Amino acid sequence: MATTEFDIDSYIGEWGYSNRYIKSYLNAAGKNPVICHVCSGGGDFLMAINIKDQFAAHGSVTVDISGYAASAATLIGLGAKHTRISNSSFYLIHKVMSWVNAWGGMNEDQISDLITHLEKVKDENEKMTLVAAKAYADRSGKPVLEILNLMKEEKWLTADEAKEWGFVDEVYNTTTTKINLAKVSEKFNMMGLPKLPDFSATDDDSLVGKVVSGIREFFSKENTPIFPQSKIDQIPMKQFTLLNTILAVTSLESQDGKGAYLNEAQLQAFEDAISGKDHRITELTQHETNYNNAVDKLNALHPDVASAKNLAEKVNVLSRKLAEKPGVPASGQSENPLNQNDGVDWDKMMSLKHMKD
């Protein structure tokens, strides 16, 4: 059975290794096995996702990483049936990035427009980062939160670490000669890339040169974003009126009409709404308890009050009872309101007609 082999050794995108380029090899291979040799710093996020899906649909693709795989280049390996990496190679995943190109003098309106644009880009990047994290989690079996934390660190993994994380299935030896990883790390740092682990080894300039020149070529392209965001057609979901009200939006947006992504701020809005509802329920419960206690105290004043059907009737009954004996002192009080011998004949005073009326 013939095996089809091809390379991805530069930028993944329209003007590099596109999904159409990959599709042509897979179509030519038919159902035969395919080996894709990877040494790439990544490229377009959505293009890499499509290539990953093509590999998964074919079902018999091996991704062979030699040198390094970073950014979008790591995504394509997630769709392979088997992913292997040489023991002297490196692996890097990170959150989705977009090129931000803004400078010069701006008035308040222009700054406001820029902030609105950047908020939209940030929201789209968050969606793509979550999609990527779920793909890494599905492959590795790790929790999505752990994957997101690793993406945030933006650090190079050794071949063994990549296997420990579950991103690759196999680490293989290519040579008995060890490379000088410290020298590779130094060259990576000169280009602003994350520092490699610091190990001692003998030098292999050919491999060092291959790794460094490949990364330099990738990052030398002007305005080249890593995982650049692309336009995504959104389907408005207006039927969730209560949720839309909480989020202060006209509608939720979905790529397939079956679900919607919520960013951290929107999740916090839900948390606040639920927390506020719980607080209001607690307040209502306390108000109800206070009301019942007040009614119990009213009922205890007189049987007629207790027999009244509602609070309004109870108050009316109590008012009538009070009006019937305006001159009668409260229960337990002396006929002498001051409870002292002040020289006043209170018995006579209380017997006067106007006091009785």
C-alpha positions in Angstrom: 0.0 0.0 0.0 1.6 3.3 -1.1 2.1 6.0 1.4 1.7 9.7 0.5 4.2 12.1 2.2 4.4 15.9 2.1 5.8 18.7 4.2 4.5 21.7 6.1 7.7 23.7 6.9 6.5 27.3 6.8 3.5 29.6 7.3 0.0 28.0 7.3 -2.3 30.2 5.4 -3.6 31.5 2.0 -0.1 32.4 0.8 1.6 29.5 2.5 0.4 26.0 3.2 -3.3 26.4 2.6 -6.2 24.0 3.3 -6.5 23.6 -0.5 -2.8 22.5 -0.7 -3.5 19.8 2.0 -6.7 18.7 0.3 -4.9 18.0 -2.9 -2.5 15.6 -1.2 -5.3 13.9 0.7 -7.4 13.5 -2.5 -4.4 12.0 -4.3 -3.8 9.6 -1.5 -7.3 8.3 -1.4 -7.6 5.8 1.4 -3.9 5.1 1.6 -1.8 6.2 4.6 -0.5 9.8 4.7 2.5 11.2 6.5 2.8 15.0 7.0 6.2 16.2 8.1 5.9 19.4 10.2 8.4 22.1 11.1 6.4 25.3 11.3 5.8 28.3 13.6 2.1 28.3 12.7 -0.2 30.7 10.9 -3.9 31.2 10.3 -6.1 29.8 13.1 -9.2 28.9 11.0 -7.0 27.5 8.2 -5.3 25.2 10.7 -8.7 24.1 12.2 -9.8 23.1 8.7 -6.6 21.1 8.1 -7.1 19.4 11.4 -10.6 18.4 10.4 -9.4 17.1 7.0 -6.8 14.9 8.8 -9.5 13.5 11.1 -11.9 12.9 8.2 -9.2 11.0 6.2 -8.5 8.7 9.2 -5.1 7.5 8.4 -2.8 10.5 8.8 0.5 10.6 10.7 1.9 13.9 11.7 5.7 13.8 12.2 7.1 16.9 14.0 10.8 17.5 13.5 12.5 20.7 14.8 9.5 22.6 16.2 5.7 23.0 16.0 4.2 26.1 17.4 0.9 27.9 17.4 -1.4 26.8 14.5 1.1 24.1 13.5 0.2 22.2 16.7 -3.5 22.3 15.9 -3.2 20.3 12.7 -1.6 17.4 14.6 -4.7 17.1 16.8 -6.7 15.7 13.8 -4.1 13.0 13.0 -4.5 9.4 13.8 -0.9 9.3 15.2 1.3 12.3 16.1 5.0 11.7 16.7 7.8 14.1 17.6 11.6 13.8 17.5 13.4 13.9 20.9 15.2 17.1 19.9 12.1 19.0 18.9 9.9 21.6 20.7 6.2 22.3 21.0 4.4 25.5 21.8 0.7 26.4 22.3 -0.7 29.8 23.2 -3.9 31.9 23.2 -5.1 33.2 19.8 -3.5 36.5 18.8 -4.5 39.3 16.3 -2.3 41.9 14.8 -3.0 45.3 16.4 -1.8 48.3 14.3 -2.7 51.6 15.9 -0.6 54.6 16.6 -0.5 58.4 16.2 -2.6 61.3 17.5 -6.3 60.6 18.1 -9.2 62.6 19.4 -11.8 61.2 21.8 -14.1 59.9 19.0 -11.2 58.1 17.3 -10.1 56.5 20.6 -13.6 55.4 21.3 -13.9 53.8 17.9 -10.5 52.1 18.4 -11.6 50.7 21.8 -14.9 49.4 20.3 -12.9 47.7 17.5 -10.4 46.2 19.9 -13.2 44.9 22.2 -14.7 43.1 19.2 -11.3 41.6 18.3 -10.8 40.6 21.9 -14.2 38.9 22.0 -13.5 37.0 18.8 -10.1 35.9 20.1 -11.6 34.6 23.3 -14.0 32.5 21.3 -11.2 31.0 19.1 -9.0 30.4 22.2 -11.7 28.4 23.8 -12.2 26.4 20.6 -8.5 25.6 20.5 -8.4 24.8 24.2 -11.2 22.3 23.8 -9.4 20.7 20.9 -6.2 20.3 22.9 -8.3 19.0 25.9 -10.1 16.4 23.7 -6.8 15.1 22.4 -4.9 15.1 25.7 -7.7 14.3 28.2 -6.6 17.3 30.3 -9.2 19.7 31.8 -9.8 22.8 29.6 -8.8 25.1 32.5 -5.4 23.5 32.7 -5.0 23.9 28.9 -5.9 27.5 29.1 -3.3 28.1 31.8 -0.7 26.5 29.7 -1.7 28.6 26.7 -1.4 31.7 28.8 2.2 30.8 29.9 3.4 30.7 26.2 6.3 28.4 27.0 8.2 25.9 24.8 7.6 22.2 25.8 10.3 19.6 25.2 9.3 16.5 23.2 8.8 14.5 26.4 6.7 17.3 28.0 4.5 17.4 24.9 3.9 13.7 25.3 3.3 14.0 29.0 0.6 16.6 28.2 -0.9 14.1 25.7 -0.5 16.4 22.7 1.7 13.8 20.9 1.6 10.0 20.9 5.2 9.1 20.5 8.7 10.6 21.0 11.4 9.0 18.7 15.1 9.2 18.5 16.7 10.5 15.3 20.4 10.6 16.2 22.8 9.8 19.0 24.3 13.3 18.8 22.7 15.7 21.2 22.2 19.3 20.3 23.2 22.3 22.3 19.8 23.4 23.6 21.4 26.4 25.5 22.6 27.7 22.1 19.2 27.2 20.5 17.6 29.0 23.5 20.0 31.9 23.1 19.1 32.3 19.5 15.4 32.1 20.2 15.7 34.8 22.9 17.4 37.1 20.4 14.3 36.9 18.3 12.0 37.5 21.2 10.6 34.0 21.4 10.0 32.2 24.7 13.1 30.8 26.3 13.8 27.1 25.8 14.7 24.8 28.7 18.3 25.1 29.6 20.1 21.8 29.1 23.7 20.8 28.4 24.4 18.9 25.2 26.9 18.8 22.3 26.3 21.1 19.3 24.6 20.2 16.1 24.7 23.3 14.0 22.8 21.8 11.2 19.7 21.2 13.3 20.1 24.5 15.2 20.4 26.3 11.9 17.3 24.6 10.6 15.2 25.5 13.6 16.4 29.1 13.9 16.3 29.9 10.1 12.8 28.5 9.9 11.5 30.6 12.8 13.3 33.7 11.5 11.7 33.2 8.1 8.3 32.8 9.6 8.4 35.9 11.8 10.2 38.1 9.2 7.0 38.5 7.2 5.8 42.0 7.9 2.5 42.2 10.0 2.3 38.4 10.3 -0.1 37.6 13.2 0.1 34.3 15.0 -3.4 32.6 14.9 -4.8 35.7 13.1 -8.5 36.0 13.6 -10.8 35.8 10.5 -14.3 36.9 9.9 -16.9 34.5 11.2 -20.5 34.6 10.0 -22.7 34.9 13.1 -26.4 33.7 13.4 -28.4 36.0 15.8 -30.3 34.2 18.5 -33.0 36.7 19.6 -35.4 34.1 21.2 -33.6 34.2 24.6 -35.1 37.5 25.7 -34.3 37.2 29.4 -30.7 36.2 28.8 -30.3 39.0 26.3 -31.7 41.5 28.8 -29.2 40.3 31.5 -26.3 40.7 29.0 -27.6 44.0 27.7 -27.5 42.8 24.1 -30.1 42.6 21.3 -29.2 39.0 20.6 -26.8 36.2 21.3 -24.5 35.2 18.4 -24.0 31.6 17.2 -21.9 30.1 14.4 -24.3 27.2 13.8 -27.6 28.4 15.4 -27.3 25.6 18.1 -25.3 27.4 20.8 -23.5 30.6 21.7 -20.1 31.4 23.2 -20.1 33.6 26.3 -17.0 35.5 27.4 -15.9 36.0 31.0 -17.7 39.4 31.3 -21.0 37.8 30.2 -20.6 34.9 32.5 -20.0 37.4 35.4 -23.2 39.1 34.4 -25.1 35.8 34.8 -23.3 35.2 38.1 -24.4 38.7 39.4 -27.9 38.2 38.2 -28.3 34.9 39.9 -26.6 36.3 43.1 -29.0 39.3 43.0 -32.0 37.0 42.7 -30.9 34.9 45.6 -30.5 38.1 47.7 -34.0 39.3 46.7 -35.5 35.9 47.6 -33.8 36.1 51.1 -35.3 39.6 51.6 -38.8 38.5 50.5 -38.6 35.5 52.9 -37.6 37.8 55.8 -40.4 40.3 54.9 -42.9 37.4 54.9 -41.7 36.2 58.3 -42.0 39.8 59.7 -45.5 40.1 58.2 -46.7 36.8 59.8 -45.2 37.8 63.2 -47.1 41.1 63.0 -50.4 39.3 62.2 -49.9 36.9 65.0 -49.5 39.8 67.5 -52.6 41.5 66.1 -54.6 38.3 66.5 -53.5 38.0 70.1 -55.1 41.3 70.9 -58.8 40.2 70.6 -60.7 37.3 69.2 -62.6 39.5 66.8 -59.3 40.7 65.3 -58.2 37.1 65.0 -61.4 36.1 63.1 -61.0 38.9 60.5 -60.1 37.5 57.1 -57.3 39.8 56.0 -54.9 42.5 57.4 -57.2 45.4 56.3 -60.2 43.9 58.2 -58.0 43.2 61.2 -56.9 46.8 61.3 -60.5 48.0 61.0 -61.7 45.8 63.8 -58.8 47.0 66.0 -59.7 50.6 65.2 -63.3 50.1 66.2 -62.3 48.4 69.4 -60.1 51.3 70.3 -62.8 53.8 69.5 -65.3 52.1 71.8 -63.3 52.9 75.0 -61.2 56.0 74.5 -61.0 56.7 78.2 -60.1 53.2 79.4 -56.5 52.9 80.5 -54.4 50.2 79.0 -54.6 46.8 80.7 -52.4 46.6 83.9 -52.4 50.4 84.5 -53.8 52.0 87.6 -56.9 54.2 87.3 -54.5 56.9 88.4 -52.5 57.5 85.2 -49.5 58.8 87.1 -49.9 56.1 89.7 -49.2 58.6 92.5 -51.1 60.6 95.1 -51.2 64.0 93.4 -54.3 65.3 95.1 -56.6 64.8 92.1 -59.8 62.8 92.5 -59.3 60.6 89.4 -62.4 58.5 90.1 -64.6 61.6 89.8 -62.7 62.8 86.8 -63.1 59.5 84.9 -66.9 59.5 85.7 -67.6 62.8 83.9 -69.8 62.5 80.9 -67.3 63.9 78.4 -64.7 61.4 79.6 -67.1 58.5 79.0 -68.1 59.8 75.5 
